[in-house]
Amino acid sequence: MKKVILSAIAASMVLGMSANANVENGKPATVKQINAQTVKQAKSDAVSHQKKMVQEAIDSLKNAHEALVQLDKKDKDGAIKSIEKALGKLEVILSAKTSPKLLPIKSYVVVNEFIGTSDGIKATVKLARELLGDGKVQQARKLLMPLTSEVDVTTVSLPLVSYPDALKLAAKYIHSGKIAMAKEVLAIALNTFDESTVIVPLPLLKATDLIAAASDVAAEDKESALRYLDGAGESLKVAEALGYVSKSAVTYQILQEKIDAVKKEIKGKNKAEKLFESLKEKLADFKAKVFSPKK
């Protein structure tokens, strides 16, 4: 089973993230450089937020697999002992009053970054629609597949709701001489896992870091600040074009308006400090809504 969610875990990953507006040679970083820093940091944060694997669950699966191998060799006594070991590995966890429903056994991080513009995305989607209208499904699919920009943290877990009962049922079948049924139950137990993926949209992280960078340099480097804000606005448009946020969302529209307001102030008297704070608050609120758990 696979559940794709935008999680509160993802929201916690962006806390404390801010790009440095200066590179090693002292010159202002480009938007591309800040975006590269953002992606690198996002991957690092995703790895640090991976769920801790439960060794008892991993060991239990190994024992269950050994039982299946032993049944193939017609070693019923050995299979029973392996099943007992498999259940024993989970004994402490199962006896707890608030035992978890899922035990993580594997976790991995995948980063897919879209390099392109919001206009490019819209043109691609338009072409894909035309292809679909002509019944050219596979050609449309190839066009749409690269349209993703996110960090995915996937966790594979052992379901405690069904796994222990399956082991007990397999043991019962072995005692009854129903080896084929026992093997079938074990095979199913060894191939039934829960898979969940936390999705973190990269364009929103890029917008966050670019706004932070603009705020840092706005007083002394208007040109760089405006460039960063242009990049932040484009990142939000990319997020919308890729379907991570809705263009009709009031907060999305307000964010774009606030970015324009800050740019106008920087070009003028440059009293943008309060506007930056308001923009950051609105972006934080926007991300909180996007990253709220959805099933």
PyMOL commands that set and color helices and strands:
alter all, ss='L'
color gray80, all
select helices_A, chain A and resi 8-13+31-48+55-72+76-89+91-95+118-133+137-144+163-175+179-189+202-217+222-241+250-267+273-290
alter helices_A, ss='H'
color red, helices_A
select strands_A, chain A and resi 2-5+102-112+150-159+194-201
alter strands_A, ss='S'
color yellow, strands_A
deselect
rebuild
show_as cartoon
